[in-house]
Amino acid sequence: MKITIKINSYLQQYVDGQEEISREIEPGSTIKNILDSFEFPEGTKFLTLINGVHQLLDYVLNDGDTLAVFPPLGGG
């Protein structure tokens, strides 16, 4: 299966500055599996979207999905 991963904001520094990555994954892979494959610092929090819809880390990915990864949003 093939997915697209879009990395946003300062998280790009942990993926060699890449904004978009195409990756072959195993069936049954979750968002957590994908995030664990990167070298993000331990304890990093994420906001994750699949095809523009918020999903939790245990979401099972499908062929053709686009995973967008953002740092937590803040502000006031």
VOBA-1610 file (N, C-alpha, C; in pm, whole numbers, padded with zeros to 5 digits, always signed):
BEGIN
Met+00084-00117+00000Met+00000+00000+00000Met+00088+00123+00000Lys+00040+00227-00063Lys+00117+00351-00070Lys+00035+00464-00008Ile+00103+00544+00076Ile+00040+00662+00135Ile+00129+00784+00112Thr+00072+00901+00133Thr+00146+01026+00130Thr+00144+01084+00270Ile+00260+01132+00315Ile+00271+01191+00448Ile+00313+01336+00429Lys+00235+01428+00485Lys+00268+01570+00480Lys+00309+01614+00620Ile+00431+01662+00631Ile+00487+01705+00759Ile+00484+01858+00762Asn+00430+01913+00869Asn+00412+02058+00878Asn+00493+02121+00990Ser+00524+02247+00970Ser+00589+02333+01069Ser+00727+02280+01108Tyr+00764+02301+01234Tyr+00899+02267+01279Tyr+00925+02116+01277Leu+00822+02033+01263Leu+00843+01887+01257Leu+00925+01846+01135Gln+00930+01932+01033Gln+01007+01901+00913Gln+01155+01884+00942Gln+01205+01948+01047Gln+01348+01936+01079Gln+01386+01792+01114Tyr+01290+01709+01153Tyr+01319+01570+01189Tyr+01308+01475+01071Val+01269+01527+00955Val+01258+01445+00834Val+01336+01510+00720Asp+01454+01559+00752Asp+01544+01622+00654Asp+01479+01736+00577Gly+01390+01809+00644Gly+01327+01925+00582Gly+01219+01894+00481Gln+01182+01768+00469Gln+01083+01730+00370Gln+00942+01772+00413Glu+00867+01822+00317Glu+00727+01859+00342Glu+00633+01745+00307Glu+00671+01665+00207Glu+00583+01557+00161Glu+00666+01434+00131Ile+00618+01320+00180Ile+00689+01193+00165Ile+00590+01090+00115Ser+00628+01014+00014Ser+00550+00898-00029Ser+00614+00775+00032Arg+00530+00684+00083Arg+00587+00568+00150Arg+00500+00445+00125Glu+00567+00334+00101Glu+00500+00204+00096Glu+00486+00153+00239Ile+00367+00107+00275Ile+00343+00057+00410Ile+00277-00080+00404Glu+00286-00150+00515Glu+00222-00281+00528Glu+00073-00264+00556Pro-00012-00351+00504Pro-00154-00347+00541Pro-00167-00358+00694Gly-00260-00284+00750Gly-00281-00286+00895Gly-00198-00183+00970Ser-00114-00106+00899Ser-00033-00003+00964Ser-00122+00108+01018Thr-00085+00158+01135Thr-00159+00267+01198Thr-00080+00397+01187Ile-00146+00506+01220Ile-00077+00635+01224Ile+00040+00626+01321Lys+00020+00563+01436Lys+00127+00549+01535Lys+00246+00474+01477Asn+00222+00368+01401Asn+00332+00294+01337Asn+00415+00385+01249Ile+00347+00470+01173Ile+00418+00560+01081Ile+00497+00664+01159Leu+00436+00726+01259Leu+00505+00828+01337Leu+00624+00769+01412Asp+00611+00645+01460Asp+00722+00580+01530Asp+00840+00552+01438Ser+00816+00547+01307Ser+00924+00518+01212Ser+01013+00640+01187Phe+00967+00758+01230Phe+01047+00879+01218Phe+01122+00903+01349Glu+01219+00990+01346Glu+01300+01018+01464Glu+01254+01145+01536Phe+01124+01153+01560Phe+01073+01264+01639Phe+01117+01244+01784Pro+01143+01352+01857Pro+01182+01338+01998Pro+01073+01265+02077Glu+01116+01186+02174Glu+01021+01115+02259Glu+00930+01216+02328Gly+00802+01186+02332Gly+00706+01275+02396Gly+00647+01381+02306Thr+00691+01385+02178Thr+00635+01483+02085Thr+00486+01456+02067Lys+00407+01561+02073Lys+00262+01551+02051Lys+00230+01589+01908Phe+00123+01530+01854Phe+00087+01552+01715Phe-00062+01576+01700Leu-00097+01651+01599Leu-00233+01659+01548Leu-00227+01587+01415Thr-00311+01486+01396Thr-00303+01404+01275Thr-00436+01407+01199Leu-00425+01427+01070Leu-00540+01426+00980Leu-00519+01320+00873Ile-00626+01248+00843Ile-00625+01156+00729Ile-00724+01210+00628Asn-00672+01243+00511Asn-00756+01298+00404Asn-00839+01416+00455Gly-00776+01499+00542Gly-00839+01621+00592Gly-00930+01603+00712Val-00940+01481+00766Val-01027+01454+00880Val-00941+01410+00999His-00963+01473+01116His-00886+01438+01236His-00904+01290+01269Gln-00793+01222+01296Gln-00796+01081+01335Gln-00700+01059+01452Leu-00730+00959+01533Leu-00644+00922+01645Leu-00530+00832+01597Leu-00431+00812+01684Leu-00310+00738+01646Leu-00336+00592+01613Asp-00446+00535+01658Asp-00474+00394+01630Asp-00549+00372+01498Tyr-00573+00479+01423Tyr-00641+00469+01293Tyr-00560+00381+01199Val-00625+00284+01135Val-00560+00195+01038Val-00566+00261+00901Leu-00449+00279+00843Leu-00437+00348+00714Leu-00482+00261+00598Asn-00529+00328+00492Asn-00573+00261+00370Asn-00487+00307+00252Asp-00481+00225+00150Asp-00406+00260+00030Asp-00454+00394-00024Gly-00360+00483-00054Gly-00392+00612-00111Gly-00419+00723-00010Asp-00421+00689+00120Asp-00446+00791+00221Asp-00337+00897+00222Thr-00375+01017+00265Thr-00280+01124+00292Thr-00284+01153+00440Leu-00171+01134+00506Leu-00156+01161+00648Leu-00088+01297+00663Ala-00156+01392+00726Ala-00098+01523+00754Ala-00065+01527+00903Val+00058+01569+00935Val+00106+01570+01072Val+00143+01714+01110Phe+00080+01763+01217Phe+00104+01898+01266Phe+00147+01890+01412Pro+00226+01989+01457Pro+00247+02000+01601Pro+00118+02049+01664Pro+00104+02035+01796Pro-00018+02085+01861Pro-00037+02234+01832Leu-00161+02272+01815Leu-00193+02411+01789Leu-00213+02484+01920Gly-00168+02606+01925Gly-00184+02686+02046Gly-00218+02828+02008Gly-00244+02905+02105Gly-00274+03046+02077Gly-00385+03094+02168Gly-00430+03210+02138Gly-00534+03261+02226Gly-00604+03378+02167
//
